[in-house]
Amino acid sequence: MRERLKNFLKSLLTENIPLKLLSLLVAVFLWAFVKGTSYTELTFFVPVKITGLPLNLLLMDVEPQRLMVKVKGPVHKVDRLKTEDIGIFLDLKGAHPGINTFLLRPEEVKVPPGIEVAGLSPSELRVRLSELVKKAVSVKVQFKGLPSPSYEVVSVRVNPPKVYLSGPKEVLERIDHVTTEPIDLEGLKESFSLEVPLTVNGLEAEPSRVTVQVELRRR
C-alpha cells in the first residue's frame, strides 16, 4: 500500500509536466478573466461640493450634505474605489436668496471610467442662501472689574467709533452695534490706550480692532 502511494505521488510530480503547467496557466487565466468581467455593486456616502456661488450671496445651509451613491462596475475597479473618487458638484450659478431646490441625476455624478452610477438618494437638494450686505454700526466698549477705589473713569474714546459689518442681510437687520472684548479695569490708577478686538459672532468687521482710550482720575 505504501509503495503504491509512493509511486502515485512520484508520477504526479514527474509525469506530464508540460501538460500540468499548461493546465495551471489556463486555470489562472480563467480566474483572472472571470474576476475582470464580474460586476459588483457598492454604496458610498458622498459629500456635496458647492461651486459657482454668486459673489453677492452667502451659503447658509445645504440639506442633505451627503448623498447615498450606489455604483457598479468590474470587481477589480469597484474594490479599489474610494469616496474621494466620486464627485457631486452643485453649481449655484443663477441661484437666488432664500430656498433653492435642485434635482440631481445619476449621470451628473462624477465617477472614474468603467464605473457606472446605479442609484442616487436623495436626488433633491435644498440650499438656503442669504444676500450679502454691508452695514455701518457703532462700537460699544465692554469693561470688567473696577479701578482702584480712589479712582474713577471720566471718559472713554473709541477710534474709529463705527465699523462696517459684512454678513447675511437677515442677521445684520437686527444689529445696530458691536462690542469690544472686555477690557479689565481691576485696580488701575492710570489712564491708558489699548487696541482691542471686536466681538462679531461670525460676521466680518472692517476694521476688526479699535483703539480705546480710557481716562482715569482721582475721586
C-alpha positions, 0 to 999 in steps of 0.5 A: 500500500505504501509503495503504491502511494509512493509511486502515485505521488512520484508520477504526479510530480514527474509525469506530464509536466508540460501538460500540468503547467499548461493546465495551471496557466489556463486555470489562472487565466480563467480566474483572472478573466472571470474576476475582470468581467464580474460586476459588483455593486457598492454604496458610498456616502458622498459629500456635496461640493458647492461651486459657482456661488454668486459673489453677492450671496452667502451659503447658509445651509445645504440639506442633505450634505451627503448623498447615498451613491450606489455604483457598479462596475468590474470587481477589480475597479469597484474594490479599489474605489474610494469616496474621494473618487466620486464627485457631486458638484452643485453649481449655484450659478443663477441661484437666488436668496432664500430656498433653492431646490435642485434635482440631481441625476445619476449621470451628473455624478462624477465617477472614474471610467468603467464605473457606472452610477446605479442609484442616487438618494436623495436626488433633491437638494435644498440650499438656503442662501442669504444676500450679502450686505454691508452695514455701518454700526457703532462700537460699544466698549465692554469693561470688567472689574473696577479701578482702584477705589480712589479712582474713577473713569471720566471718559472713554474714546473709541477710534474709529467709533463705527465699523462696517459689518459684512454678513447675511442681510437677515442677521445684520437687520437686527444689529445696530452695534458691536462690542469690544472684548472686555477690557479689565479695569481691576485696580488701575490708577492710570489712564491708558490706550489699548487696541482691542478686538471686536466681538462679531459672532461670525460676521466680518468687521472692517476694521476688526480692532479699535483703539480705546482710550480710557481716562482715569482720575482721582475721586 
